[in-house]
Amino acid sequence: MDARNDEGAAVIEFTVLVTLVLVPIVYLILAVMQVQGAAFAVTQGAREAGRAFAQADTVTQARADARAAMEIALADQGVAARAETLTFDCSARDCLAPGSQVTVRVGVRVRLPFLPGSLGEATVGSIPVTAEHRFPIDTYRSAS
């Protein structure tokens, strides 16, 4: 093969390399960063919701305080909270009974970047991220 016929091949090879290798790697890095940010957010949200729940005087106030604490923690990381994001499970019949435990679960779905809205809301275009935190109710608190 003559060396004069090989002109411009490096530009084509570079374009193919960038398109087939570097673009998917950059997309993967962006997706992992979004999922990791959501993991930090739900972990912090579950922990703060558990603290707020355990410090409240009534169960109604505890649920409202826990939801507010979770929403602030998620917003801090740029994650939107939905109604089904927060759930509670109590070890005793009375959630605030001294010595009992409350388990707080926070879960969100992280949309993958650059997907259209129809795919982003489906299971194909989003990844579920959840966190669970078990928080003890103080043994020496007064019964509500």
C-alpha positions in Angstrom: 0.0 0.0 0.0 1.3 3.4 -0.9 1.9 5.9 2.0 0.2 8.7 0.0 -3.2 6.9 0.1 -3.2 6.8 3.9 -3.9 10.5 4.4 -6.8 11.4 6.7 -7.1 8.0 8.2 -6.1 9.3 11.7 -9.0 11.7 11.8 -11.5 8.9 10.9 -9.9 6.5 13.5 -10.1 9.2 16.2 -13.7 10.0 15.4 -14.7 6.3 15.5 -12.7 5.8 18.8 -14.4 8.8 20.5 -17.9 7.8 19.3 -17.6 4.1 20.2 -15.5 4.2 23.4 -15.3 7.6 25.0 -18.9 8.7 24.7 -20.3 5.5 26.5 -17.6 5.9 29.2 -18.5 9.5 29.9 -22.2 8.5 30.0 -21.5 5.7 32.4 -19.5 8.1 34.7 -22.4 10.6 34.7 -25.0 7.9 35.5 -22.8 6.5 38.4 -22.4 10.0 39.8 -26.1 10.5 39.8 -26.8 7.2 41.5 -24.1 7.8 44.1 -25.5 11.2 44.9 -28.9 9.7 45.4 -27.4 7.0 47.6 -25.9 9.7 49.8 -29.2 11.5 49.9 -31.4 8.6 50.9 -28.9 7.5 53.6 -28.9 11.0 55.1 -32.6 11.3 54.6 -33.3 8.0 56.5 -30.9 9.0 59.3 -32.4 12.5 59.8 -36.0 11.2 59.5 -35.3 8.6 62.2 -33.8 11.3 64.5 -36.8 13.6 64.0 -39.2 10.8 64.5 -37.6 9.7 67.8 -37.6 13.2 69.2 -41.3 14.0 68.6 -44.0 14.0 71.3 -46.8 12.4 69.3 -46.8 9.9 66.4 -48.6 12.4 64.1 -46.0 15.0 64.9 -43.3 12.4 64.5 -44.4 11.5 61.0 -44.6 15.1 59.9 -41.2 16.0 61.4 -39.7 12.9 59.8 -41.1 13.8 56.4 -39.8 17.4 56.7 -36.3 16.2 57.8 -36.2 13.7 54.9 -37.3 16.3 52.3 -34.6 18.7 53.5 -31.9 16.0 53.4 -33.0 14.9 49.9 -33.2 18.5 48.6 -29.7 19.1 50.0 -28.4 16.5 47.4 -30.8 17.7 44.6 -33.1 14.7 44.8 -36.9 15.2 44.6 -39.0 13.5 47.3 -42.3 11.9 46.5 -45.2 10.6 48.6 -44.0 7.0 48.5 -40.4 7.9 49.4 -40.7 7.5 53.2 -42.0 4.5 55.2 -41.9 3.6 58.9 -42.0 0.3 60.7 -42.3 0.2 64.5 -41.1 -2.6 66.8 -43.8 -1.9 69.4 -47.5 -1.1 69.0 -46.9 2.4 70.2 -44.1 3.8 67.9 -42.9 6.2 70.5 -42.9 3.7 73.4 -39.7 4.0 75.5 -37.2 1.3 74.5 -38.8 0.5 71.2 -37.2 1.0 67.8 -38.5 2.6 64.6 -37.1 1.6 61.2 -37.2 4.3 58.6 -36.9 3.5 54.9 -36.3 6.1 52.2 -36.4 5.1 48.6 -36.2 7.1 45.3 -35.8 6.3 41.6 -32.9 7.9 39.9 -33.5 8.9 36.3 -30.6 8.1 34.0 -29.2 11.2 32.2 -30.3 12.3 28.8 -33.2 9.9 28.5 -36.6 11.2 27.3 -39.4 11.6 29.8 -41.2 8.5 28.7 -38.2 6.2 29.4 -37.1 8.1 32.5 -40.3 7.3 34.4 -40.2 3.6 33.4 -38.2 1.0 35.1 -35.8 0.9 32.1 -34.7 4.5 32.5 -34.4 4.7 36.3 -32.5 2.9 39.1 -34.1 2.4 42.5 -32.0 3.5 45.4 -33.1 2.8 49.0 -31.7 3.2 52.5 -32.9 1.9 55.9 -32.1 3.2 59.3 -33.1 1.7 62.6 -33.4 4.3 65.4 -34.0 3.5 69.1 -36.6 5.4 71.1 -35.0 6.7 74.3 -35.6 4.3 77.2 -36.0 7.2 79.7 -38.4 9.3 77.8 -41.9 9.9 79.2 -44.6 7.7 77.6 -46.7 9.7 75.1 
